[in-house]
Amino acid sequence: MSTRHGGISAELVIQLVEPNELPVPMAATLRYEPDDPFAITAEFHTDHATVTWRFARELLREGAEAPAGQGDVQIWPERLGAGPVSLKVTTQGGQALFTLPRRGGQAFLARTYAAVPAGTESQHFDAEALLAALTGDAA
């Protein structure tokens, strides 16, 4: 796990779970940037490409304890309070199911909440800069 330029990242070995197949280990990187305090970026690394997903930091926290998410990202614990955490991502083209190590995910989250405590995200978020970027106005 590392911190760079104010950002926090964790390299994890996760499992890709496919029906009727043995789980396939693969590398993943979780990233958190305090200037984008509501989101986590997950990068799934294969031999041929890196697939990137962004979702709410709160979703990962909630999903480690109980089923969370109703959209294209859903997270739930394999067993309440123990074991790996399942992460399902869905697109129009299909879906993928991964398991993440609980300890690595929780250590990553703890570092994000140390950097930006829950409830203080809006103090780290520059809404004016986002609006300027969306509207094309130079700051």
Secondary structure, DSSP 8 states (H G I E B T S, - for coil): -EEETTEEEEEEEEEEE-TTS--EEEEEEEEE-TTSTTEEEEEEE-SS-EEEEEEEHHHHHHHTTS-B-SSSEEEEEEETTEEEEEEEEEETTEEEEEEE-HHHHHHHHHHHHHHS-TT-HHHH--HHHHHHHHHT---
